[in-house]
Structures are given as C-alpha cells and as structure tokens.
Amino acid sequence: MSFSLAQRTPGHTPIRLRRVLTELSSILVGKDEKIRLALTCLLAGGHLLIEDIPGVGKTLLSRALARILGLPFHRIQFTSDLLPADIIGTSIFDPDTRTFRFDPGPLFTSLLLADEINRATPRTQSALLEAMEEGQVTVDGETRPLPQPFFVIATENPLQQTGTYPLPESQLDRFLMCLTLGYPDPESETRLWQGLDPEQRLNQLDPILDAGEVLALQAEIRALSVADSVIAYLGQLVTRSRESGQFDWGLSPRAGLALLSAAKAHAWLSGHNGIWPDDLQAVFHAVAAHRLEPGRTTAERHESIESFLRTVPVP
C-alpha cells in the first residue's frame, strides 16, 4: 500500500503516521518534538546525528524507528580499533572456486545505527561518506548499491568526554539533521521510576509500515509544491548566513537543498499540501546549526541560531 496526497484530508497527518508518532512517544516519553524531527529527517531521505551523553535514549529511538517502520536494522559500535572493512565488508578468497567473493558488512541494511561514531578514528568515520551521499559503496573497484531506503542514525558523545574524535566538516555535512535529546522532564522520568519499561514496550511493537511504503512516502514528499515566496525566504536565509558575518562560513547550496527537503517533510507530516515559512523555521536549527556552528556547545548553537533567525524578515 502507498499513500497519496489525494488519500488524505488537507491539514491532517495520515492515520498510520499518527500511529507511528504515538507508538514512538510511548517508548521515548516526553520527547514528542524530537521524535517528530527524527521522523521528518527519515521521510526527507536524509541522515540523522544525535549528540548527547550516554543513557538518554539515542539507541532506543533508533531501534524503535526501525521496528515500527519495518526496516532491516544493524547496529555498529564504533571504537578506536574499528576498521573500514568492519563496516563495509571485505573480499574473501574461496579456495573451492579459486575466486574472491564479497562478504557484505553491517552497512548493507536499511537503518544503520552508528553508535558513538566519534569514538572511531577519522579514517573509519570516512568509510560512511560514499554510502551516505550516494547510497552505494565501492570495494575492490566494484560499486555495490545499498538497500533502499538507506538511513543512518549516528550517535556521538560530547567532545569533552574521554576518547572522542571530532567529526570533520565533510562528515557533518552528510547529516541532514543534528539533534540533542536531553534529559527527560521530571514527569516523564518519574514514569520510568514507577515501572515504565521502554525495552518491554519496544519488544511489543508491531511494524506499521514497510520499506516500500517508506519509499513511497519519500517520493510524495519530494513532489510537494513550494510557493515562490517560500523559495525567496529560503534564499534570504542562505544568503544572510553567508553575508552577516555571524558565522565563519555560511550555508552551502547543498545545505539549502537540505533545508528545503526537511521543510517539505515537516509540512507533509503536519498534513499540509505545501510548505510555509513556519516549516523552514521549525527545521532550521536541526538542519543548519551543526553546519554553521560546528564547534559550539548545544546551548551556544541554540542562542546563536535563534538570534540569526530574528534578523531575517518572514514573508
């Protein structure tokens, strides 16, 4: 089954996607906005980076998304001794046929959790670049396509923690969005102490969608109409980021396209048949902050981005 704009009422999110959001919120309690942005990122066809301390639900969110969307899932624990071949796979000599056969690594899946990605060396981190940008990998001169959809969720610990390597700008730019989950609110944390078991709830989840339906959703979102006034506002945001002097470098053309893709998915998930300036504002921080302020703390990024948005007139 596929969704189409004609099958839903303007202003209403499709029923099955509302179920997806509801089920995810029952596992990662008190994080409705972050869950919506994570699903927005996936529907936009991008990749997600989650920056936070251990124990706030990064891995749980990844597993819940894979399960509820019916996507094949692999998790890679990044460590300092991890090699690119451990991710991509390697060619193995078969003595019976006297030929080499390719043994695929965990990268060959639909939803890949790259856990604590900044604990691996830059060489190992770079093994994901081609996969994230082009949906394929090249090994021994042969290009191999990855399953579709292909979605990477990477988690990273704060750089102040021991044993971390900063992600290079080229790697950061491959992530459509960057989120911080943060601590749960007191009410949600109290529910955990009172016996809410997210792991048990996760094991009870049944898939609501499948890979084919996710691809159909992504195609519909790409076809969403965009008014000239919204394109003009997007242009002002991108140009202003380059000319304001507030940042060391502004948003690239690829970053502008990422903003548009994310805004389309946000609008679609909200039940709109077109995007509004509000949709661009809703995703701007998650899409732009790690590109404009790569070395700042989360609080510094938030303040800087909010200040920047106030300088650009809204049509």
C-alpha positions in Angstrom: 0.0 0.0 0.0 1.2 3.5 -0.7 0.0 6.9 0.5 -1.0 9.7 -1.8 -2.0 13.3 -1.2 -5.4 12.5 -2.6 -6.0 9.9 0.1 -5.6 12.3 3.0 -7.5 15.4 4.0 -5.5 18.7 3.9 -4.5 19.7 7.4 -4.5 16.1 8.7 -1.5 13.7 9.0 -2.2 10.3 7.6 -3.7 8.0 10.2 -0.9 5.4 10.1 1.8 8.1 10.5 -0.1 9.4 13.5 0.1 5.9 14.9 3.8 5.9 14.2 4.3 9.1 16.2 2.0 7.8 19.0 3.8 4.5 19.4 7.3 6.2 19.3 6.1 8.6 22.0 5.0 5.7 24.2 8.6 4.4 24.2 10.7 7.6 24.4 8.4 9.6 26.7 8.5 13.3 26.9 10.3 13.8 23.6 7.5 14.3 21.1 9.2 17.2 19.3 12.5 15.3 18.9 10.7 12.2 17.7 8.8 14.3 15.1 12.1 15.8 13.8 13.7 12.4 13.7 10.8 11.0 11.6 11.0 14.2 9.5 14.6 13.5 8.7 13.9 10.0 7.6 11.0 11.0 5.4 13.2 13.7 3.8 15.6 11.0 2.8 18.4 12.3 5.0 20.6 11.0 7.8 20.5 11.9 11.5 23.2 12.7 14.0 22.2 12.7 17.7 24.7 14.4 20.1 24.2 13.6 23.7 25.5 11.9 26.8 25.0 8.2 27.2 21.7 6.9 28.6 19.2 9.4 27.3 17.5 7.2 24.7 19.6 7.6 21.5 19.8 3.8 20.8 16.3 3.2 21.9 14.9 5.8 19.4 16.9 4.2 16.6 15.7 0.7 17.4 12.1 1.9 17.8 12.2 3.6 14.4 13.5 0.5 12.6 10.9 -1.7 14.2 7.9 0.4 13.7 8.8 1.3 10.1 9.5 -2.4 9.3 13.1 -1.7 8.2 16.1 -4.1 8.4 18.4 -2.8 11.2 22.0 -3.2 12.1 24.0 -1.6 14.9 27.7 -0.9 14.8 29.5 0.0 18.0 32.3 2.4 16.9 35.6 2.0 18.8 39.1 3.3 18.3 40.2 0.0 16.7 37.3 -0.4 14.3 38.4 -0.6 10.6 36.5 0.5 7.5 36.3 -3.2 6.4 34.4 -4.0 9.6 31.7 -1.6 8.4 31.6 -2.1 4.6 32.7 -5.7 4.3 35.6 -7.4 2.6 36.5 -9.8 -0.2 37.3 -13.4 0.9 39.1 -15.9 -1.1 37.1 -19.1 -1.8 39.5 -22.0 -2.2 36.9 -24.1 -4.0 36.2 -21.7 -6.8 39.7 -20.0 -6.5 37.9 -16.6 -6.7 37.2 -13.8 -4.3 33.7 -13.3 -3.1 32.4 -10.2 -1.3 31.2 -10.7 2.2 28.9 -7.6 3.0 29.4 -5.8 6.2 26.7 -4.4 8.5 26.5 -1.3 6.3 24.2 -3.3 4.0 20.9 -2.6 5.7 18.1 0.0 5.6 18.6 1.6 9.0 22.1 1.7 10.4 22.9 2.8 13.9 26.4 4.1 14.0 26.7 4.1 17.8 29.3 6.5 19.3 30.6 7.4 15.9 33.1 9.9 17.3 35.0 7.1 19.2 36.4 5.8 15.9 39.3 7.3 14.1 38.7 9.8 11.2 39.8 7.1 8.7 37.0 4.8 9.9 34.4 7.6 10.1 35.2 8.4 6.4 34.1 4.9 5.4 30.5 6.1 5.6 30.9 9.1 3.3 30.2 7.5 -0.1 27.4 5.4 1.4 25.6 8.4 3.0 26.0 10.6 -0.1 25.3 8.2 -2.9 23.7 5.1 -1.4 26.4 2.8 -2.6 29.9 1.7 -1.7 32.9 0.8 -3.9 35.1 -2.1 -2.9 38.0 -3.5 -5.0 36.9 -1.3 -7.9 33.3 -2.6 -7.9 30.4 -0.4 -7.0 27.7 -2.0 -4.9 24.3 -0.4 -4.2 22.9 -0.3 -0.7 19.3 -1.3 0.2 16.7 1.4 -0.2 15.7 3.2 1.8 19.1 3.7 3.4 19.1 5.7 6.6 22.0 6.3 9.0 21.4 7.4 12.6 24.8 8.2 14.2 25.2 9.0 17.9 28.1 10.8 19.4 29.2 11.7 22.9 30.2 15.3 23.8 33.7 16.1 22.8 34.6 16.8 26.4 34.4 13.1 27.1 37.5 10.9 27.0 38.3 9.1 23.8 36.4 11.1 21.3 37.4 12.4 17.9 35.7 15.4 16.3 33.7 14.7 13.2 35.2 16.6 10.2 33.0 19.1 8.4 32.7 16.9 5.4 31.2 14.2 7.6 28.9 16.6 9.5 27.6 17.9 6.2 26.3 14.3 5.3 23.9 14.5 8.1 20.6 16.3 7.2 19.8 17.0 10.8 21.6 17.1 14.2 19.5 16.7 17.4 20.1 16.6 21.1 17.6 14.6 23.1 18.4 16.0 26.5 17.2 14.8 29.9 13.6 13.8 30.3 11.2 16.2 32.0 10.5 15.4 35.7 7.1 13.9 35.0 8.4 11.5 32.3 11.4 10.5 34.4 9.0 9.7 37.3 7.1 7.4 35.0 10.3 5.5 34.3 11.0 5.1 38.0 7.4 3.9 38.6 7.9 1.0 36.3 7.6 2.1 32.7 9.8 -0.3 30.8 10.8 1.1 27.4 12.6 -2.2 26.4 9.5 -4.3 27.1 7.3 -1.8 25.2 9.7 -1.9 22.3 9.5 -5.7 22.1 5.7 -5.5 21.9 5.8 -3.2 18.9 4.4 -4.4 15.5 5.5 -2.8 12.3 3.1 -0.2 10.9 4.9 0.5 7.6 7.4 -1.4 5.4 10.4 -0.4 3.3 8.2 0.0 0.1 5.8 2.3 1.9 8.6 4.5 3.3 10.0 4.9 -0.3 6.5 5.9 -1.5 6.2 8.5 1.3 9.6 9.9 0.4 8.6 10.2 -3.3 5.4 12.1 -2.4 7.2 14.5 -0.1 9.8 15.3 -2.9 6.8 16.2 -5.1 5.3 18.7 -2.6 4.7 22.1 -4.1 6.7 25.2 -2.9 5.5 28.7 -3.3 7.7 31.4 -4.8 7.6 33.4 -1.6 8.9 30.4 0.4 11.7 29.9 -2.1 12.5 33.6 -1.7 12.6 33.2 2.1 14.9 30.2 1.8 17.2 32.3 -0.4 17.3 35.0 2.2 18.2 32.6 5.0 21.0 31.1 2.9 22.4 34.4 1.7 22.2 36.1 5.1 24.1 33.2 6.7 27.0 34.0 4.3 26.9 37.8 4.5 26.0 38.5 8.1 29.5 37.9 9.5 27.9 36.0 12.3 29.4 32.7 11.1 32.8 31.6 9.9 31.2 30.3 6.7 27.6 30.3 5.5 25.3 27.6 4.3 26.3 25.9 1.1 23.9 25.2 -1.8 23.7 21.6 -0.6 22.6 22.9 2.9 19.9 25.0 1.2 18.6 21.9 -0.5 18.7 20.1 2.8 16.6 22.8 4.4 14.1 22.6 1.6 13.8 18.8 1.8 13.4 18.9 5.6 10.8 21.6 5.4 8.8 19.6 2.8 8.8 16.5 5.1 7.8 18.7 8.1 5.0 20.2 6.2 3.8 16.8 4.9 4.0 15.3 8.4 1.8 18.2 9.6 -0.8 17.4 7.0 0.0 20.4 4.7 -0.2 20.2 0.9 2.6 22.9 0.6 5.3 24.3 2.8 5.2 27.6 4.8 7.9 29.8 6.3 7.0 28.2 9.6 8.1 24.8 8.3 11.6 26.2 7.4 11.8 27.8 10.8 10.8 24.5 12.5 13.7 22.6 10.9 16.3 25.3 10.6 18.0 24.7 13.9 18.3 20.9 13.3 19.5 21.3 9.7 21.7 24.4 10.0 23.3 24.6 13.5 25.9 21.8 13.0 26.9 23.3 9.7 27.1 26.9 10.9 28.4 26.4 14.4 30.3 23.0 14.3 32.5 23.6 17.4 29.9 25.2 19.7 28.0 23.6 22.6 24.3 22.9 22.2 23.3 25.9 24.3 25.6 28.2 22.3 24.3 26.9 19.0 20.7 27.4 20.1 21.2 31.0 21.1 23.2 31.8 18.0 20.7 30.3 15.6 17.7 31.9 17.3 19.5 35.3 17.1 20.2 34.7 13.4 16.6 33.8 12.6 15.3 37.0 14.1 17.4 39.0 11.6 15.7 37.6 8.5 12.3 39.1 7.7 9.5 36.5 7.3 7.3 36.9 4.2 
